[in-house]
């Protein structure tokens, strides 16, 4: 079944739509009157005469249940201590055909490379959506973020000899450590909130957990100029 990202500009009708759509399956709510709804909910909106703008579609199979990674945040913290962070940079992987590989730091295009803004901005957008959904659990979210991020940064940095905490996001050996901490913290938030993990975040996590660095998009994602709650499948650039 397809899931559709929509925006209902009329805030009053948006509230009415949310109540009605909730009876047709899971509805995820985001800022600016944006929803991810099962496709059958669109017929209901048409019946009610509620005008909406379709922003994008995704399939249920592109979402990862957080419990398949770890059932609880405590279990996830144990798992993180077993990850071989960045120990396989540039080495072959059985899934190489699914991505574009680079084999040294010079192959990384940098944060201002093609689609770099989108690659870097996307995790921040996902974080903002979870913060909005969990505003009543902000302290718990922040504590979880700090705990996971601190653990990953410490362990990952130890495996990157060129890591320099005084460098910035234009220096690959430093950014990869920060990136690992950020993505792991996002996964931890999804586990905490029991929210399905979108394809881009789950794929970045899978490559990180395998000892590599997914460092950029290797091709332009569909809908790059649209507000999407999930980016369609796209090839990653992996070190």
N, C-alpha and C positions, 0 to 999 in steps of 0.2 A: 504494500500500500504506500502511495506517495504521501509525503507531508509537505504542506505548502506554507511558505512564509508570506504573510499578508500584513497590510497596514489599513486600519479603519480611521480615517481622518476625523470623523465626527465623534468626539469623546463621549457624548451622551449615548449615541447608538453603539459605540464601542463597548460600553459597559453592558448594554442589553445583549449584545452579540456574545460576549464572554459567557454570560449565564446560559444562553441558548446552546452555544457550541460545546459547552462542557458535557452536555448529554450525549454527544456524538463521539466521545473518545478523549484521549489526552490532549490538553491544550497548554502550550507553554507561552507565558506572557513576558514581554520585554518592554523596554522603554519606548516612548513615542508611539504608543498604541500599535505595537508590532506583536503579532502572534504567529506561532507555528501550530498548524491545525491539520488533522487528518483530512484528506481530500473530500470525503463525504460531507464534511461540514460546510463546504462551499455551496452545495445545493440548498442547505438550510438558510444560508445568508441570502441566497437569491429569493427564496420563498418569503423571507422577511423583508425583502426590499432594502437590505443593508449594502451600501456601496463599499467596496474594498479595492485596494490595489495589490496585485500579486507581485511579490518581490523575488520569488525563487522557489525551487522545489528540491527536495531531497528524498531519498528512499530510506525506509526503516533500517535496511541492512547496513547503511553507512554509519549508524550510531553504535557505540560500544557501551554495553552495560557496565557501570563502574565496578560491580561486584565480580566481574570476570578478571579484574586486575587485583583487587583486594576487597574483602567484605567490609572492612572497617579502616579508619585512618590509622589505628594502632597497628593493624596488619600491614598496611602500606608502609609505615615507617620501618618495620622489620624488613620488608622487601627491598626498600631503598638501600639498606646497608649491604645487600648482596649484589647490587648492580655493579658491573665492571665499567664504570664511567670512562668513556673515551679510550679504552684500551685496544680498540680495533679500528681506529681511524685509518682510512685508506685501504683496509684489508677487504678481500672479497666477501660477499654475503650471498646466500642462496636466493635472496629477493632482488638482486642487482638489476634484473631485467625490468623491474617495476619502477625504477628511479633512474636518475642520471648521477653517476658517481664522479667524485674528484678524489685525487690521491695525495694531495699535499695542500698546505695552507694557501698557496698561491692560486689555487683553483676557486677559492671563495670569492664571489664578486663584491663582497662588502655590503653594508647596510643600504647603500645607495645604488646597488646594482638593479637590474631589471626586476620589477615587482617587489623590490626590497621594502618599500614603505608598507605595502599590503601584507607582506610576510611578517613584518615586525609589529604592525598594528593589530593584526587579527587576534593574537592571544590577549591583548589588552582589552579588546572589545568583548571577548568571552568573559574576561574577569569582571568587567563592568556589568554585564548581564547577570552574573551570579550574585554580585554585590547588591544589585537591585532586588533580585528575588529573595535574598537572605538578609534584608536590612534589619530584621529582628534578631539576627544571629551574628551581627557584625563583630562582636568581641571574639566569638568562637572561630569565625572565619579568619580574623587577623592572627589569632594565636596559632591556628593550624598552618597558615601561610608562613609565619616566621619559623615555626618548628621544622617544617619540611624544607623550606628554602635554605635555612642555615645548615641543615644536615647535608643536603645535596651539594651546596657550594663548597663545603669543607672537603667532602670526599672527592668530588670531581676535580677540584683544583689540584689535589695531590697527584692526579694522574696526567696533568698537562704541564710538562716541564717549563713551557714558555709562558705560562699564566703569570700575569702581573696585575695585581689589584689596583695599581695606579694608572693603568691604561683605560681606554674608553671603548665604546661599542664599535669603533673602527678597527679594533685589534682583535683578530679572530680567536687567538688562544684565551683571551679574557672573556669575550662575548659568549663563547660556547659554554663556559661555566655558568655565567649568568642565565643563559638561555635554558640550560638543563634545570637550574633551580626554579625558574619561572614555570616551565612546562610541568615539572613534577608537582609544584604547588597547585597548579590548575587541576591536575588530575586528582590531587588530594581533596580539593574543594568539591569536585564532582562526586567523589566517594562520600564525603561528609553530607552532601545535600541529596544524595541518591539521584543525581541527574545524569541522563545518558550523555556520553562524551562524543562530540562531533568528530567526523573523520579526520580533519586536519590535526587536531590536538592529539587524537589517539594514535595517528601515524607517527607524529613527531615523537610521542612517548615511546612507541615500539622501537624506533631506530635508536633513540637514546638508551633504552634498556638493553639494546643489543651491542652497546659499546661504540656507536657511531654518532656523528653529528649531522642531523638534517638541517642544513644551513640556509636554504633559500628555496623558492619555487623555481623549477627548471623550465616552466612554460607559463603562459598567462592563464590564470584561473578564469573560468566562465563567470560572468556577472561581476567583474572586478570593479565596475563603476556603480554597482547597486548596493543597497543595504541588505545583506543576506545574513540570516541567522546560522547558516552553514554554507561553507564553500564546497562546490562540487569537487569530485575527485580530480586531482591534478598531480603531475609528476613532481616529486621533490628532488632537490639537489642534495646529495648526501656525501659527507666526507667519511 
